[in-house]
Amino acid sequence: MNKGSAIVGFILCFLSGMAGMWGIDRASSGGGFGAHASKEGSVAMPDKANPGAVKVELYAMSQCPYGVQAENGFKDAVEKLGGDVDFKVEFIGQTGATGELTSMHGPKEVRGDMIQMCAQKHTPKWFQLMLCQNKNSKEVDTNWEACANELGAPVDALRACVDGEEGKSLLKASFERAEKKGARGSPTIYVAGNKYEGGRRPADFMKAICAAYTGPKPAACGDIPESPKVNVTILTDKRCEDCDARRIQSTIARVVANPVLKTLDYSDAEGRKLYDAIKPAKLPLAVFDATLDADKEASGAIGQRVKPMGAYKVLEMGGEWNPACVDADGCKLDECKDEIACKPETPGTLEVFVMSQCPFGVKGLDAMKEVLANFEKNKAKIDFKIRFIGGGGGEKKAALTSMHGQGEVDEDIREICAVNHYDKGDKYMNYILCRNKNIRDAAWESCATKETGIDAATIKKCFEGDEGKGLLDASFQYATKLGIGASPTWLANGKYKFSGVDPETIKTEFCKHNKLPGCDAKLSGQAPQPAGAPAPGCGG
């Protein structure tokens, strides 16, 4: 297996669950630096930073829950340090060849980004406005006006900016700054020019900023409470590519303010002894002792997720690695018969597991157009299959469900009907690539035409009858049996998992296990991500 998909998908969901811990919406505990305090307990930003101020750059997306958490988490630092911190928010997105601005979560996010860039230029209350909007970030494109009125910000100037060329110009420049900085994930944070990888609680941000002062520190730096030490053991297995201990340590550091980290390997005597003591199903794991109880915020946030195991408290990290199945004769065990590690290899096959309305899954499927064309041009054939991720169905015949709602389930059914009826020559890709241009548009019939070679009546009959639901149920059960829940997850030769959303990554990972004509071609794609960087995906 290749590292990335399972752990990253879980980490994204896990961090999302920490929102209550990181989100800040309370009155100030003091230390304000202006006279314009609002009901939020925030204050207007100073006209310019003081000499010696620490520069903090936060790169985010206005509808990304993780970016919103980070913005809220900086509230205390901005409020208490005032002009001694030079705080700026930039946005991550793309500028098309014809100048159109796009962002991961769609047009509403672009407009939200734009209003927040306009606010940074036109009002010292821009951060208050942002915090107000963050109460409902899904409506960030429209809720700005009510927030501006509440705060006494210049509504007319902001409207003129966001509706005119000024807003586009400001956001385009922000996108370019994010790209130049290499900021692709929301949030990406720099403190005093150094990338910040620590926790996202208010005290964590305060400590990082205070540590960066080169001269005398502001008085507020002396009031940061010391967090209790918490012993954490990361239990992993060096044979497992998905079990990157560094990534788990980074996750724990965001949840536990003052962790004392230790890593043990299953193959070592001490690691095997711990494994046998707690009898977990899958690695990697975070294993706590009683010191977790002293960190009330951390224990409160993850308390329902940890499992008491004798003297330990075990937090499963979404891993899929059963070390027993990789031991000698492990595949003979009943518990290992469905493990990917024990599956027979099927050369030349490539499966992708997706949710049809997941933006990352859409990107991955779009990338396959170039990948398939490359191998076809080189007279090499990939046995390519699309699988879907979801819940329900099975022996209990429960209703089929998916992360993005009933609309996604319906589109999953139509797409799997297309796959089943138009498999020859991968013709079904015509329908999927057409739908991906506007995946949430209910007018699916516009992609079932003579031009695409897909018959709308065939898709409708499959969708409305039992056929489509049965096909999707089988696909869901297959993904569940393999323990795959992140979209997109790729499986080469039935055994080797990897993540990616661009043609070059997909081709390269497939060709690690298949030597075919076309493997030497250079396809379009992103620069390689650094080790431990989160892989894009929905779910986990």
C-alpha positions in Angstrom: 0.0 0.0 0.0 1.1 3.6 -0.6 0.8 6.1 2.2 -1.7 8.8 2.1 -5.4 8.1 1.4 -6.7 6.3 4.4 -4.8 8.3 7.1 -5.2 11.7 5.4 -8.9 11.2 4.9 -9.3 10.3 8.5 -7.2 13.2 9.7 -9.3 15.7 7.7 -12.5 14.4 9.4 -10.7 14.1 12.7 -9.6 17.7 12.6 -13.0 18.8 11.5 -14.4 17.2 14.7 -12.1 19.4 16.7 -13.9 22.5 15.6 -15.5 23.0 19.0 -12.1 23.1 20.6 -10.4 25.4 18.1 -13.3 27.7 17.2 -13.3 30.9 19.3 -16.4 33.0 19.9 -16.2 34.5 23.3 -15.7 37.9 24.9 -12.1 39.1 25.3 -10.2 38.3 28.4 -8.5 41.6 28.2 -5.6 43.2 26.5 -7.5 45.2 23.8 -5.6 47.8 21.9 -8.3 50.0 20.5 -11.5 51.9 21.4 -13.8 50.2 18.9 -14.7 47.0 20.8 -17.7 45.2 19.3 -20.1 42.6 20.7 -17.6 40.1 19.4 -15.0 41.3 21.9 -12.8 42.1 18.9 -11.3 45.4 17.9 -10.4 47.3 14.8 -7.1 46.6 13.3 -4.4 49.2 13.7 -3.5 51.3 10.6 0.0 49.8 10.6 2.0 47.4 12.7 4.5 48.6 15.3 8.3 48.4 14.7 9.4 44.9 15.6 6.0 43.4 15.0 5.9 39.7 14.2 4.5 39.0 10.7 1.8 36.3 10.5 0.5 35.1 7.2 -2.6 32.9 7.1 -3.5 31.4 3.7 -7.0 30.0 3.6 -10.3 29.5 1.7 -13.3 31.3 3.1 -15.5 28.3 3.1 -12.9 25.7 4.2 -13.8 24.7 7.8 -10.1 24.2 8.7 -9.2 27.7 7.5 -12.2 29.1 9.4 -11.0 27.3 12.5 -7.5 28.9 12.2 -9.0 32.4 11.6 -11.1 32.0 14.8 -8.1 30.7 16.6 -6.0 33.8 15.9 -8.6 36.1 17.5 -7.0 36.1 20.9 -3.5 36.8 19.6 -4.7 39.6 17.3 -6.7 41.1 20.2 -4.0 40.9 22.9 -1.0 41.7 20.8 -2.5 44.5 18.8 0.0 46.5 16.7 2.8 44.1 17.8 1.5 41.5 15.3 1.4 42.2 11.6 -1.5 39.8 10.7 -2.7 39.3 7.2 -5.1 36.8 5.5 -4.5 35.7 1.9 -6.6 33.3 -0.2 -5.9 30.1 -2.2 -7.4 29.8 -5.6 -6.7 29.7 -9.3 -6.8 32.2 -12.2 -7.9 30.7 -15.5 -6.4 31.4 -18.9 -9.2 34.0 -19.6 -8.9 35.6 -16.2 -11.7 33.8 -14.4 -11.2 33.2 -10.7 -12.0 29.8 -9.2 -11.7 28.2 -5.8 -12.1 24.7 -4.4 -15.6 25.2 -3.0 -17.0 27.1 -6.0 -18.3 30.5 -6.9 -19.7 31.3 -3.5 -16.3 30.9 -2.0 -14.7 33.1 -4.6 -17.1 35.9 -3.8 -16.5 35.3 -0.1 -12.8 35.5 -0.6 -13.3 38.7 -2.6 -15.4 40.5 0.0 -12.8 39.7 2.6 -10.0 41.1 0.5 -12.1 44.2 -0.1 -12.6 44.5 3.6 -8.9 44.3 4.3 -8.4 47.4 2.0 -11.5 49.4 3.0 -12.0 49.0 6.7 -9.9 48.5 9.8 -12.7 46.3 11.0 -12.0 43.6 8.4 -11.0 40.9 10.9 -14.2 41.6 12.9 -16.1 41.2 9.7 -14.4 37.9 8.9 -15.1 36.5 12.4 -18.7 37.5 12.1 -19.0 35.8 8.7 -17.4 32.7 10.1 -20.4 32.0 12.2 -22.0 30.7 9.0 -19.2 30.3 6.5 -21.5 28.5 4.0 -23.1 31.9 3.4 -19.9 33.9 3.2 -20.9 35.3 -0.2 -24.0 37.0 1.2 -23.8 37.4 5.0 -21.1 40.1 4.8 -23.6 42.9 4.5 -25.4 42.1 7.7 -22.1 41.8 9.5 -20.9 45.1 8.0 -24.0 46.9 9.2 -23.7 45.4 12.6 -20.0 46.5 12.9 -20.5 49.9 11.3 -18.2 49.1 8.4 -18.6 51.0 5.0 -21.2 48.8 3.2 -21.3 51.0 0.1 -17.5 51.0 -0.4 -17.4 47.2 0.2 -20.2 46.6 -2.3 -18.6 48.7 -5.0 -15.3 46.8 -4.5 -16.8 43.3 -4.6 -19.1 44.1 -7.5 -16.4 45.9 -9.5 -13.0 45.3 -11.0 -11.2 46.3 -7.8 -12.4 43.1 -5.9 -11.3 40.9 -8.8 -7.9 42.6 -8.9 -7.4 42.3 -5.2 -8.3 38.6 -5.1 -6.2 37.8 -8.2 -3.2 39.3 -6.5 -3.9 37.3 -3.3 -4.1 34.1 -5.3 -0.8 34.9 -6.8 0.8 35.5 -3.4 -0.5 32.2 -2.2 0.8 30.4 -5.2 4.2 32.1 -4.9 4.4 31.0 -1.3 3.5 27.4 -2.2 0.3 27.5 -0.1 -2.1 24.9 -1.5 -3.7 23.6 1.7 -6.1 25.6 3.8 -4.9 26.7 6.3 -1.2 27.3 5.5 0.4 29.5 8.2 3.7 31.4 8.3 5.0 33.1 11.5 8.0 35.4 11.0 8.6 33.9 7.6 8.7 30.3 8.9 6.0 27.7 8.1 4.0 27.0 11.2 3.1 23.3 11.9 1.9 23.5 15.5 -1.4 23.3 17.2 -4.3 25.6 16.4 -5.6 26.5 19.8 -5.4 30.2 20.7 -2.6 29.6 23.2 -0.6 27.7 20.6 -0.7 30.7 18.2 0.2 33.1 21.0 3.3 30.9 22.0 4.5 30.8 18.4 4.2 34.5 17.9 5.8 35.3 21.2 8.7 33.0 20.5 9.4 34.9 17.3 10.1 38.4 18.8 13.7 39.4 18.4 13.4 42.2 21.0 11.5 42.7 24.2 8.3 40.7 24.2 4.8 42.4 24.7 3.4 42.0 28.2 0.7 39.7 26.9 3.4 37.1 26.2 3.8 36.6 30.0 0.2 35.6 30.5 0.1 32.4 28.4 -0.8 29.4 30.6 1.5 26.4 30.5 -0.3 23.3 29.4 0.1 20.0 31.2 2.3 17.3 29.7 0.6 14.4 28.1 2.4 11.1 27.3 1.5 9.8 23.8 2.9 6.7 22.2 2.5 6.3 18.4 2.3 2.6 17.6 3.1 1.8 14.0 4.8 -0.7 11.7 7.7 0.0 9.4 6.3 -2.4 6.8 3.2 -0.2 6.4 3.5 2.7 4.0 0.3 4.3 5.3 1.6 4.3 8.8 3.7 7.5 8.7 4.4 8.3 12.4 5.3 11.9 11.5 1.9 12.6 10.2 0.2 11.2 13.3 2.5 13.2 15.5 1.6 16.3 13.6 -2.1 15.5 14.2 -1.7 14.8 17.9 0.3 18.1 18.3 -2.8 20.0 17.0 -5.0 18.3 19.6 -2.7 18.0 22.6 -1.1 21.2 23.6 2.0 19.8 25.3 2.5 16.2 24.1 5.5 14.0 25.1 5.8 11.8 22.0 7.3 8.4 21.7 7.1 6.1 18.6 7.2 2.3 18.8 7.3 -0.2 16.0 5.3 -3.4 16.0 8.4 -5.4 14.9 10.3 -4.4 18.0 9.9 -6.2 21.4 8.5 -3.1 23.2 6.1 -2.3 20.4 4.9 -5.9 20.1 4.4 -6.0 23.9 2.2 -2.9 23.7 0.3 -4.2 20.7 -0.5 -7.5 22.6 -1.6 -5.5 25.6 -4.2 -3.5 23.9 -5.2 -5.9 21.0 -6.1 -3.3 18.4 -7.5 -4.1 15.0 -5.6 -1.8 12.8 -2.4 0.4 12.9 -1.3 3.1 13.4 -2.6 4.1 16.8 -2.1 6.9 19.3 -1.8 5.4 22.8 -2.3 7.6 25.9 -1.8 7.0 29.6 -3.5 8.6 32.5 -1.7 12.0 31.8 -4.4 12.7 29.1 -6.9 13.4 31.9 -4.9 16.5 33.0 -5.4 18.2 29.6 -9.1 19.0 29.9 -9.5 20.5 26.4 -7.8 17.5 24.7 -9.5 14.8 26.8 -12.9 16.6 26.2 -12.3 16.8 22.5 -11.2 13.2 21.9 -12.8 11.6 25.0 -15.5 9.8 23.0 -13.1 8.6 20.4 -10.6 6.9 22.8 -11.1 3.3 23.8 -10.0 2.3 27.3 -7.6 -0.7 27.0 -6.4 -1.6 30.5 -4.1 1.1 31.7 -4.2 2.8 28.3 -6.5 4.9 26.3 -6.3 4.1 22.6 -7.1 6.5 19.7 -7.5 4.7 16.4 -6.1 7.0 13.6 -8.2 5.6 10.7 -5.5 3.1 9.7 -6.1 0.0 7.7 -3.0 -2.0 8.6 -3.4 -5.3 10.3 0.1 -6.4 11.1 -0.9 -10.0 11.7 -1.9 -10.3 8.1 1.6 -9.4 7.0 3.3 -11.8 9.3 4.4 -15.2 8.0 1.3 -17.2 7.0 -0.8 -14.2 8.1 -3.0 -14.4 5.0 -4.2 -17.9 6.2 -6.0 -16.2 9.1 -9.8 -15.7 8.7 -9.5 -12.1 9.8 -7.1 -11.4 6.8 -9.1 -12.9 3.9 -10.5 -9.5 2.9 -7.3 -7.5 3.5 -5.8 -5.8 0.5 -2.4 -7.2 1.5 -3.8 -10.7 1.0 -5.5 -10.1 -2.3 -4.0 -11.7 -5.5 -2.3 -9.2 -7.8 -4.1 -8.4 -11.1 -1.6 -6.7 -13.4 -2.8 -3.9 -15.6 -5.8 -3.0 -13.5 -6.6 0.4 -12.1 -9.5 1.1 -9.8 -10.6 4.5 -8.5 -13.0 4.8 -5.5 -14.9 8.1 -5.6 -17.9 10.1 -4.5 -19.4 11.6 -7.6 -19.8 15.1 -6.1 -16.5 15.2 -4.2 -14.5 18.0 -5.9 -11.3 15.9 -5.5 -13.0 12.8 -7.0 -14.1 15.0 -9.9 -10.5 16.2 -10.4 -9.2 12.7 -10.4 -11.7 11.4 -12.9 -11.1 14.4 -15.1 -7.4 13.6 -15.0 -8.1 10.1 -16.3 -9.0 11.5 -19.7 -5.3 12.4 -20.3 -4.1 9.1 -18.6 -6.3 6.9 -20.8 -5.4 8.9 -23.9 -1.7 8.5 -23.2 -1.8 4.7 -23.0 -4.2 4.4 -25.9 -1.8 6.4 -28.0 1.0 4.1 -27.0 -1.2 1.0 -27.8 -1.3 -0.1 -24.2 -4.5 -1.0 -22.4 -5.5 -0.3 -18.8 -8.3 -2.2 -17.3 -9.9 0.8 -15.7 -12.8 0.6 -13.2 -14.7 3.2 -11.3 -16.0 2.3 -7.8 -18.2 4.3 -5.5 -18.0 5.0 -1.8 -21.0 5.3 0.5 -23.1 3.6 3.1 -26.3 1.7 3.6 -27.4 -1.3 1.5 -26.0 -4.6 2.4 -27.8 -7.5 4.0 -30.0 -5.1 6.0 -31.2 -3.4 2.8 -30.8 0.0 4.4 -31.2 3.2 2.3 -28.1 4.1 0.3 -26.3 7.2 1.6 -23.3 9.3 0.7 -21.4 12.1 2.2 -22.8 14.9 0.0 -26.4 13.9 0.3 -29.1 12.3 -1.8 -28.1 14.2 -4.9 -24.8 12.4 -4.8 -26.4 9.0 -4.4 -28.6 9.7 -7.4 -25.6 10.8 -9.5 -23.6 7.8 -8.3 -26.4 5.6 -9.6 -26.6 7.3 -13.0 -22.8 7.1 -13.4 -22.6 3.4 -12.4 -25.4 2.8 -14.9 -23.4 4.5 -17.6 -20.3 2.4 -16.6 -22.3 -0.8 -16.8 -24.0 -0.1 -20.1 -21.2 1.7 -21.9 -18.1 0.0 -20.7 -16.7 -0.8 -24.2 -14.0 1.6 -25.1 -14.6 3.4 -21.8 -17.5 5.3 -23.5 -19.1 6.0 -20.1 -16.3 8.5 -19.6 -18.0 10.8 -22.1 -21.0 11.0 -19.7 -18.9 11.4 -16.6 -16.5 14.1 -18.0 -19.6 16.0 -19.3 -21.3 15.8 -15.8 -18.1 16.9 -14.1 -18.3 20.3 -15.7 -21.2 21.0 -13.4 -21.6 18.0 -11.2 -24.4 19.3 -9.1 -26.6 20.4 -12.0 -29.8 18.4 -11.9 -30.1 18.5 -15.8 -28.1 15.3 -16.3 -29.9 14.5 -19.6 -27.8 17.2 -21.3 -24.9 14.7 -20.9 -26.8 11.7 -22.4 -26.9 12.7 -26.0 -25.8 11.6 -29.5 -22.7 13.7 -29.0 -21.7 11.7 -25.9 -23.0 8.4 -27.3 -25.1 7.8 -24.1 -28.8 7.1 -24.3 -30.8 9.0 -21.7 -33.6 6.4 -21.8 -31.2 3.6 -21.0 -29.8 5.6 -18.0 -33.2 6.5 -16.8 -34.5 2.9 -16.9 -31.4 1.7 -15.0 -31.8 4.5 -12.5 -35.5 4.1 -11.8 -35.4 0.3 -11.6 -33.6 -2.0 -9.3 -30.6 -2.4 -11.6 -28.9 0.9 -10.7 -29.5 0.6 -7.0 -28.1 -3.0 -7.0 -25.0 -1.9 -8.9 -24.3 0.9 -6.5 -25.0 -1.2 -3.4 -22.5 -3.8 -4.6 -19.9 -1.0 -5.2 -20.5 0.4 -1.8 -20.0 -3.0 -0.2 -16.8 -3.6 -2.1 -15.3 -0.3 -1.0 -16.4 -1.0 2.6 -14.9 -4.5 2.6 -11.5 -3.1 1.5 -11.7 -0.4 4.1 -11.7 2.4 1.6 -13.5 5.6 2.5 -11.6 8.5 1.0 -12.4 10.0 -2.5 -10.4 9.5 -4.6 -8.5 6.4 -3.6 -6.7 4.5 -6.4 -5.9 0.8 -6.4 -3.3 -0.5 -8.9 -3.3 -4.2 -9.7 -5.8 -4.8 -6.9 -3.2 -4.4 -4.2 -1.4 -1.0 -4.3 -3.2 2.1 -2.9 -2.3 5.6 -3.7 -3.7 9.2 -3.8 -3.6 11.8 -6.5 -5.8 14.1 -8.6 -3.5 14.9 -11.6 -2.5 12.8 -14.6 1.2 12.6 -13.9 0.7 11.3 -10.3 -1.9 8.8 -11.4 0.3 7.5 -14.3 3.5 7.4 -12.2 1.9 5.5 -9.3 0.2 3.0 -11.7 3.5 2.5 -13.6 5.4 1.7 -10.4 3.7 -1.7 -10.7 3.1 -2.0 -14.5 5.8 -1.6 -17.1 3.8 -0.5 -20.2 4.4 1.6 -23.3 3.5 5.2 -22.2 4.9 4.9 -18.7 7.8 7.1 -19.8 5.6 9.9 -21.0 5.4 13.1 -19.1 1.8 14.1 -18.3 0.4 17.3 -16.8 0.4 17.6 -13.1 1.5 19.3 -9.9 5.0 19.3 -8.5 5.6 16.4 -6.1 4.2 17.1 -2.7 6.6 17.0 0.3 6.7 13.9 2.5 3.9 13.9 4.9 1.8 16.5 3.0 -1.9 15.8 3.2 -3.4 14.2 0.1 -6.5 15.8 -1.3 -9.7 13.9 -0.7 -13.3 13.7 0.8 -14.1 11.4 3.7 -11.8 8.9 5.4 
